[in-house]
Amino acid sequence: MRQSSVVNEWIDEGVEKGRRLERLEILEAMLTTRFGPLTDANLETLRAMSDDRLKALSLQLLTAKTLAELGL
């Protein structure tokens, strides 16, 4: 049985959402380990960031001294 292109698009969207969620969870854990518990405002800001910004943030985390330096 062939899947329709719509179904394939839904599957792709679901996979990408799952990847984003996993990236967010890892980044949240890294930030918490480095800076302590994140506030609700920190988490809200983090979750609103684009994928490109999250990627940049994960690299900036290596040298940042404060959450403020990261825009959180």
Secondary structure in CASP SS format (residue, H / E / C, confidence):
PFRMAT SS
TARGET T0000
AUTHOR 0000-0000-0000
METHOD secondary structure of the structure
MODEL  1
M C 1.00
R C 1.00
Q C 1.00
S C 1.00
S H 1.00
V H 1.00
V H 1.00
N H 1.00
E H 1.00
W H 1.00
I H 1.00
D H 1.00
E H 1.00
G H 1.00
V H 1.00
E H 1.00
K H 1.00
G H 1.00
R H 1.00
R H 1.00
L H 1.00
E H 1.00
R H 1.00
L H 1.00
E H 1.00
I H 1.00
L H 1.00
E H 1.00
A H 1.00
M H 1.00
L H 1.00
T H 1.00
T H 1.00
R H 1.00
F H 1.00
G C 1.00
P C 1.00
L C 1.00
T C 1.00
D H 1.00
A H 1.00
N H 1.00
L H 1.00
E H 1.00
T H 1.00
L H 1.00
R H 1.00
A H 1.00
M C 1.00
S C 1.00
D H 1.00
D H 1.00
R H 1.00
L H 1.00
K H 1.00
A H 1.00
L H 1.00
S H 1.00
L H 1.00
Q H 1.00
L C 1.00
L C 1.00
T C 1.00
A C 1.00
K C 1.00
T C 1.00
L C 1.00
A H 1.00
E H 1.00
L H 1.00
G C 1.00
L C 1.00
END
